[in-house]
């Protein structure tokens, strides 16, 4: 069975609420922060779910097609990654 995460998964706010308030979420997939006219992207959705759990989170996601083999951690404190 394959599981997916998309913008219909409103129960995500529960899981985000269990994370440390300063957690950094890295979405390691293509175009999760990209824009499609009239549609919300997964990074925006996760940000809204984080706000709904009254905690601010840092969410890092690719705006374009990303190749997981090309991800590069720029720094660990503060956390930054290049897709």
C-alpha positions as CSV (number, residue, x, y, z in Angstrom):
1,X,0.0,0.0,0.0
2,X,1.3,3.4,-0.9
3,X,0.6,6.5,1.3
4,X,0.6,10.0,0.0
5,X,0.4,13.4,1.6
6,X,-1.6,16.2,-0.1
7,X,-3.7,19.3,0.7
8,X,-6.8,17.2,1.7
9,X,-5.0,15.8,4.7
10,X,-6.4,18.1,7.4
11,X,-5.5,15.6,10.2
12,X,-1.9,16.7,9.6
13,X,-2.3,19.6,12.1
14,X,-2.4,17.0,14.9
15,X,0.9,15.5,13.9
16,X,2.5,18.9,13.5
17,X,1.3,19.8,17.0
18,X,3.4,17.0,18.4
19,X,6.7,18.4,16.9
20,X,9.0,20.8,18.8
21,X,7.8,24.4,18.3
22,X,11.1,25.2,16.5
23,X,11.1,22.1,14.3
24,X,12.3,22.5,10.7
25,X,10.3,20.5,8.1
26,X,12.0,19.6,4.9
27,X,9.8,18.5,2.1
28,X,12.1,16.4,-0.1
29,X,10.0,16.2,-3.2
30,X,9.6,18.1,-6.4
31,X,7.7,21.4,-6.6
32,X,6.0,21.3,-3.1
33,X,6.5,25.1,-2.9
34,X,5.8,25.7,-6.6
35,X,2.8,27.6,-7.8
36,X,0.0,26.4,-10.0
37,X,-2.6,29.0,-10.8
38,X,-5.5,28.8,-8.4
39,X,-4.1,25.9,-6.3
40,X,-2.5,25.8,-2.9
41,X,0.9,24.1,-2.7
42,X,1.9,21.6,-0.1
43,X,4.4,23.9,1.7
44,X,1.6,26.6,2.1
45,X,-0.8,24.0,3.3
46,X,1.7,22.7,5.9
47,X,2.4,26.3,7.0
48,X,-1.3,26.8,7.6
49,X,-1.6,23.6,9.5
50,X,1.3,24.6,11.7
51,X,-0.4,28.0,12.4
52,X,-3.6,26.1,13.2
53,X,-1.7,24.2,15.9
54,X,-0.5,27.7,17.1
55,X,3.1,27.0,16.5
56,X,5.4,28.7,13.9
57,X,7.5,26.3,11.9
58,X,10.2,26.6,9.3
59,X,9.2,24.7,6.1
60,X,11.8,24.2,3.4
61,X,10.5,22.9,0.0
62,X,11.6,23.0,-3.6
63,X,9.9,25.5,-6.0
64,X,11.0,23.6,-9.1
65,X,11.8,20.0,-9.9
66,X,14.3,18.7,-7.4
67,X,16.6,15.7,-7.6
68,X,17.1,14.2,-4.2
69,X,20.7,13.3,-5.1
70,X,21.5,17.0,-5.5
71,X,20.2,18.3,-2.1
72,X,22.9,20.0,-0.2
73,X,22.8,21.1,3.4
74,X,24.1,24.7,3.5
75,X,24.2,25.0,7.3
76,X,22.8,23.1,10.3
77,X,22.4,26.2,12.6
78,X,20.2,27.8,11.4
79,X,19.2,24.9,9.2
80,X,19.3,25.6,5.5
81,X,19.3,23.3,2.5
82,X,19.7,23.8,-1.3
83,X,17.5,21.7,-3.5
